[in-house]
């Protein structure tokens, strides 16, 4: 008998590249469910969610792919003792969907694979001036290339269930970005930096700067149809600059955040960067290897003068034109897009108070700092 198609677990542990005992357990559960009918699957999933305790329904849904409502129905069936489900051993008096049952999909597997190839080429390859895929554009592409007329609801379901495509926000990248150079830097240069820092028993420090405007980072939000929300801004050009460092211990066992905010409407320069390095040295009080971007203020005269005679501080550079490689970039994405989207304070003092509260909150969550490092693809372990 040929093996049935099993669901791939979507829990956080199974998505990580490192091995974990739960990976095997989740895979075995999905293999078991693949050989059961619809009723039996929801009962087994309901029992598994009970064993997981608090939050078990949500976690079981990610493991098995069953909806939370289906798992709750299974729990209700178990609570009632499966009353009325069996008329005799081995025979159900309720309809159970068998593999392959139900309405057939509008797109066959071959058509779905072909559509994925077409979409991967980008919208500009199919005549549009910008690289933007909308449901209406994809529907035109499906009708032109595959000869199928699909409604938007069916197309949205096919994109998610058959292609694994969802709405994604593009990440800006310079045209001079060199992926091969980035891979080489990760494998060779960063390995060298880690080794030399380990020999010196030095902390690894990732530093970056950014600005926070009174004009917010806008993010989609729910609102009445036809009435788009409006964010009122006091002064779109007023800002507070921030500099932050992710400090990782020599044994990579913990990480902490060190930051400073600039005066109102001020940019960082060589002198203020030097002030932050002095502040960082006072906080860490240990050898450090600082890794930051190759910009002018990082190697200005005040910085060079500060480094003279300091053998406890070593500076290293990220390769040029490599946005997203610095883990400290994750701080700005997290605060601007994750915590404060659509936030429009009345003035800079209010913005400063809010930023201070957000940085203090982030300092209490070192696991977030490690997630910023993992997102860049940099590995701290040899």
C-alpha positions in Angstrom: 0.0 0.0 0.0 1.4 3.4 -0.9 2.1 5.9 1.9 -0.5 8.5 2.5 0.3 12.2 2.4 1.0 13.4 5.9 0.6 17.0 7.2 3.8 18.9 8.0 3.8 20.3 11.5 3.8 24.1 11.7 4.7 24.5 15.4 7.7 26.7 16.3 9.8 23.8 17.4 9.4 21.8 14.2 10.1 24.9 12.1 13.6 25.3 13.7 16.5 23.7 12.0 17.9 22.2 15.2 16.7 18.8 16.3 14.1 18.4 19.1 12.4 15.3 20.6 8.9 16.8 19.8 9.6 16.7 16.0 9.4 12.9 16.0 6.3 12.8 18.2 4.5 15.4 16.0 5.4 13.5 12.8 4.2 10.2 14.3 0.9 11.9 15.3 0.4 13.2 11.7 1.2 9.8 10.2 -1.4 8.2 12.5 -4.0 10.8 11.5 -3.3 10.2 7.8 -4.8 6.6 8.2 -7.9 7.7 10.0 -11.2 9.1 8.7 -12.5 12.5 9.5 -14.3 11.6 12.8 -11.4 9.6 14.1 -8.9 12.4 13.3 -10.8 14.9 15.4 -11.2 12.5 18.3 -7.4 11.7 18.4 -6.6 15.4 18.0 -9.0 16.3 20.8 -7.3 13.7 23.1 -3.9 15.0 22.2 -5.0 18.6 23.0 -6.2 17.5 26.4 -2.7 16.0 27.2 -1.1 19.3 26.2 -3.1 21.2 28.7 -3.5 25.0 28.5 -3.2 26.2 24.9 -3.5 22.6 23.7 -6.2 23.3 21.1 -4.1 26.0 19.4 -0.9 24.0 19.5 -2.7 20.8 18.2 -4.1 22.8 15.4 -0.7 23.9 14.3 0.6 20.3 14.6 -2.1 18.5 12.8 -3.6 21.2 10.5 -7.1 20.7 11.9 -9.0 23.8 12.7 -9.5 24.7 16.4 -13.3 24.3 15.9 -12.9 20.8 14.7 -10.8 19.9 17.7 -13.3 21.5 20.1 -16.0 19.4 18.4 -13.9 16.3 19.1 -13.6 17.3 22.7 -17.3 17.7 22.9 -17.8 14.2 21.4 -15.4 12.7 24.0 -17.2 14.5 26.8 -20.5 13.0 25.8 -18.9 9.5 25.5 -19.3 9.4 21.7 -23.0 8.9 22.2 -24.8 7.9 19.0 -21.7 7.5 16.9 -21.5 3.7 16.8 -24.4 1.4 16.0 -22.2 -1.7 16.1 -18.4 -2.3 16.5 -16.5 -1.0 13.5 -19.4 0.7 11.8 -20.3 4.4 12.1 -23.8 5.8 11.6 -22.4 9.3 10.9 -20.9 10.3 7.6 -17.1 10.5 7.7 -15.0 12.0 4.9 -12.6 9.6 3.4 -9.3 10.6 1.7 -10.1 12.2 -1.6 -13.7 12.9 -0.6 -15.5 16.2 -1.1 -15.7 18.6 -3.9 -12.6 18.4 -6.2 -10.3 21.4 -6.3 -10.6 23.7 -9.3 -6.8 23.6 -9.9 -5.2 20.2 -10.4 -1.8 19.5 -8.9 -0.1 20.1 -12.3 -1.9 23.4 -12.7 -0.9 24.5 -9.2 2.7 23.7 -9.9 2.6 25.6 -13.2 0.9 28.6 -11.5 3.7 28.6 -8.8 6.3 28.7 -11.6 4.5 31.6 -13.3 4.1 33.6 -10.1 7.7 33.0 -9.1 8.8 34.8 -12.3 7.3 38.1 -10.9 4.5 40.3 -12.1 6.9 42.3 -14.4 7.7 39.2 -16.4 4.0 39.0 -17.4 3.5 42.6 -18.6 2.9 44.6 -15.4 5.1 47.6 -14.7 5.5 46.9 -11.0 6.3 43.6 -9.2 3.0 43.3 -7.3 0.7 40.3 -7.2 -2.9 41.0 -6.4 -5.8 38.5 -6.6 -7.2 40.2 -9.7 -3.8 40.1 -11.5 -3.4 36.4 -10.6 -6.9 35.7 -11.8 -6.1 37.2 -15.1 -2.9 35.2 -15.3 -4.8 31.9 -14.5 -7.4 32.6 -17.2 -4.7 33.5 -19.7 -2.2 30.8 -19.0 -4.3 27.9 -17.6 -7.7 28.6 -19.2 -9.5 28.6 -15.8 -12.0 31.2 -14.6 -11.8 31.4 -10.8 -13.6 33.6 -8.4 -11.4 35.6 -5.9 -12.4 33.4 -2.9 -11.5 30.2 -4.7 -8.3 31.7 -5.9 -7.3 32.9 -2.4 -7.9 29.4 -1.0 -5.9 27.8 -3.8 -3.0 30.2 -3.2 -2.9 29.3 0.5 -3.7 25.6 0.5 -2.1 24.4 -2.8 0.7 26.8 -3.3 1.5 27.9 0.3 1.5 31.5 -0.8 0.3 34.3 1.6 0.5 38.1 1.6 4.0 39.2 2.2 5.6 42.7 2.7 8.7 43.1 0.4 12.0 43.9 2.0 13.9 46.7 0.3 17.4 45.7 -0.8 20.1 47.7 -2.6 20.8 46.7 -6.2 24.5 46.3 -5.3 23.6 43.6 -2.7 25.8 40.6 -3.3 24.4 37.4 -1.9 27.6 35.5 -2.6 29.6 38.0 -0.6 27.1 37.8 2.2 27.4 34.0 2.3 31.2 34.2 2.3 31.2 36.8 5.1 29.0 34.6 7.2 31.1 31.5 6.7 34.6 33.0 6.8 34.7 36.5 8.3 32.1 35.9 11.0 33.6 32.6 12.0 37.0 34.4 12.3 35.4 37.2 14.4 33.8 34.6 16.7 37.0 32.7 17.1 39.1 35.7 17.9 36.5 37.1 20.3 36.4 33.7 22.0 40.2 33.7 22.4 40.0 37.1 23.9 37.0 36.2 26.1 35.3 39.2 24.6 31.6 40.0 24.2 30.1 40.2 20.7 28.3 43.5 20.2 26.1 44.4 17.3 25.4 48.2 17.0 23.1 50.2 14.8 21.3 53.6 14.6 17.8 54.6 13.5 15.3 57.4 13.7 11.8 57.6 15.1 9.5 60.1 13.5 6.3 61.8 14.7 4.9 60.4 11.4 4.3 56.7 12.2 5.0 53.5 10.4 1.6 52.7 8.9 0.2 49.2 9.1 -3.1 47.8 7.9 -5.9 47.8 10.5 -9.6 46.9 10.5 -12.0 49.7 9.7 -15.5 50.1 8.2 -15.7 49.3 4.5 -15.3 52.5 2.4 -14.0 54.5 5.4 -10.2 54.3 5.5 -8.7 55.2 8.9 -6.8 58.5 9.1 -3.6 59.0 11.3 -3.2 62.7 12.1 0.5 63.8 12.4 1.7 66.9 14.2 5.1 67.3 12.4 6.1 64.6 9.9 9.8 65.7 10.0 10.3 65.9 13.8 12.3 62.9 15.1 14.4 61.3 17.8 17.4 59.3 16.8 18.4 56.1 18.7 21.5 54.0 18.9 21.3 50.5 20.3 23.6 47.5 20.9 22.9 43.8 21.4 25.6 42.6 23.7 26.2 38.8 23.7 28.3 37.2 26.4 31.5 35.3 25.6 29.9 32.0 26.1 26.7 33.1 24.2 24.6 32.2 27.2 22.8 35.5 27.5 22.2 38.7 25.6 21.3 42.2 26.8 20.3 45.5 25.3 22.2 48.8 25.7 20.7 52.0 24.1 20.8 55.8 24.1 18.4 58.4 22.6 19.7 61.6 21.0 18.4 65.1 21.8 15.3 66.2 19.8 15.8 66.6 16.0 19.5 65.6 16.2 21.4 63.1 14.1 24.3 60.9 15.3 27.8 61.9 14.4 31.3 60.8 15.3 31.2 62.6 18.7 27.8 61.1 19.8 28.8 57.7 18.6 32.0 58.0 20.7 29.9 59.0 23.6 27.8 55.9 23.2 31.0 53.7 23.0 32.2 55.2 26.2 28.8 54.5 27.8 28.9 51.0 26.5 32.3 50.3 27.9 31.1 51.5 31.3 28.1 49.2 31.2 29.9 46.1 29.9 33.2 46.5 31.7 34.8 43.7 29.7 36.5 43.1 26.4 34.3 43.7 23.4 34.2 43.0 19.6 31.9 45.5 18.0 30.4 44.7 14.7 28.6 47.5 12.8 27.9 48.9 9.4 30.6 50.5 7.2 29.4 54.1 7.4 31.4 57.3 7.9 30.4 58.2 11.4 31.6 54.8 12.7 35.2 55.6 11.7 35.2 59.4 12.2 38.2 61.1 13.9 36.5 61.1 17.4 36.0 57.4 17.2 39.6 56.7 16.1 40.9 58.9 18.9 38.8 57.0 21.4 40.1 53.7 20.2 43.8 54.8 20.5 45.4 52.7 23.3 42.3 50.6 24.0 43.1 47.0 23.3 39.9 45.9 25.0 37.8 47.1 22.1 38.0 45.7 18.6 35.9 47.0 15.7 34.7 44.8 12.8 32.6 45.8 9.8 29.6 44.2 8.1 30.1 44.0 4.3 28.8 47.0 2.4 25.3 47.1 0.9 24.0 44.3 3.1 20.7 45.4 4.7 19.3 42.9 7.1 22.6 41.3 8.1 22.9 43.3 11.3 20.9 41.8 14.2 20.4 45.2 15.7 18.1 46.0 12.7 15.6 43.7 14.3 15.2 46.1 17.1 13.9 48.8 14.9 11.6 46.5 12.9 10.2 45.1 16.2 9.5 48.5 17.7 8.3 50.4 14.6 6.3 47.7 12.9 5.5 45.2 15.8 4.9 47.5 18.7 4.2 51.1 17.5 2.6 51.0 14.0 0.1 53.8 13.4 1.4 55.5 16.6 1.3 59.3 16.1 2.4 61.1 19.4 1.5 64.8 19.9 5.1 65.9 20.4 8.6 64.7 20.9 8.5 64.5 24.7 5.6 62.0 24.4 7.5 60.1 21.8 10.6 60.0 24.0 8.6 58.6 27.0 7.1 55.9 24.8 10.4 54.9 23.3 12.0 54.7 26.7 9.2 52.4 27.9 9.6 50.2 24.8 13.4 49.9 25.2 13.0 49.1 28.9 10.4 46.4 28.0 12.7 44.9 25.4 15.6 44.7 27.8 13.5 42.3 29.9 13.1 39.9 27.0 16.6 38.6 25.9 14.8 35.8 23.9 13.7 38.6 21.5 17.4 39.7 21.1 18.4 36.1 20.2 15.5 35.9 17.7 16.9 39.1 16.0 20.3 37.3 15.6 18.7 34.1 14.3 16.7 36.0 11.7 19.9 37.2 10.1 21.2 33.7 9.6 24.2 34.3 11.9 25.0 31.4 14.2 26.7 32.0 17.5 27.7 28.3 18.0 30.7 27.0 16.2 
